[in-house]
């Protein structure tokens, strides 16, 4: 009996995913829990493991198609992958079948209205749901997917046709969803031939949408300061070997900054809050998101209850997040519930920037490159390793005085790291 391969539960508020790639082909032998297909959601990339051992049967959804939770992706048949090492008799039988395709192919030419009866793929779950909402049948929509499968885009295109061809019909009850405005100008043919067009991934689409929403919604403002990194660098230099030997992780700067941020958030709670309608929500817990760059885009895993962790615990959590982010192993639960975010553009060489809020959060701290600069200390000009800090905040909930005070508290903690140890 064939075992079904279905889209698993993807996490809170995630209802659909895109097929990124299949790792196996029909006929390949597979073992239990072996990765079969990679799904890309608007938050993370997920590998779907094989629910049983056997041979991969038919693949029902191809790369690039969008599927909903619970949708059927393919099947697993019984066997041990004999297709890869067929007996001569099996090959002859297959060859004889291949010579007589017309006997079994003729019935598939009849067009059925529901799809699936004539050899075509049934509509995707998202398309089927939209067809019901629009009052369309399969015969009204021309499928563009594999084997004529009707996709969500096909239904949207079909729904637009009556509006264009029959302007005198009854008015529509709801306006069509607005489409993104393209400012692109068609380039000359010589230039166009040297361009490469790649479809945006779900993750990149979500990043673009969320960043733009944050700019459109929040009254965003950025304040700057600079911090002398010499004390932390000296502490790190003295204890980094002992720290790594004991805790199994390198002593970086992020652990100090996360602790400094937690101290400042407790003093200035507005920076750890958010706006919900006409209410202000102040959060008495400190889940700090740490932005991590990957090949597929920026992800922000969350260090939960960071104020309760030691610097070693924070560094261990961040190290684990970094490894899993690079391997595409982060789960959706790892990136939910953050109350404040830290972004370190300095690892890429950024000297100064204005980070964009990670909505609905009200604050984000931008760290930057450490650069030696001449500074006046005690009336003397000395060279110090300095870093610019940038705090972007939502001015609707955070006042300028609170934002500046917050940033000064972070600066004080970093320039005098003993304050973090003594909880001052």
Buried (B, 14 or more C-beta within 10 A) or exposed (E): EBBEBBBBEBBEEBBBBBBBEBBBEBBBBBEEEBBBBBBBBBBBBBBBBBBBBBBBBEBBBEEBBBBBBEBBBBBBBEBEBEBEEEEEEEEEEEEEEEEEEEEEEEEEEEEBEEBEEBBBBBBBBBBBBBBEEBEBEBEBBEBEBBBBBBBBBBBBEBBEEBEEEEEEEEEEEEEEEEEEEEEEEEEEEEEEEEEEEEEEBBBBBBBEEBBEEBEEBBEBBBBBBBBBBBBBEEBBEEEEEEBEEEBEBEBBBBBBBBBBBBBBBBEBEBBBBBBEEEEBBEBEEBBBBBBBBBEBBBBBBBBBEBBEBEBBBBBBBBBBBBEBBEEBBBBBEBBBEBBBBBBBBBEEEBEBBBBBBBBBBBBBBBBBBBBEEEBEEEEEEEEBBBBBBBBBBBEEBBEEEBBBBBBBBBBBBBBBBEBBEEEE
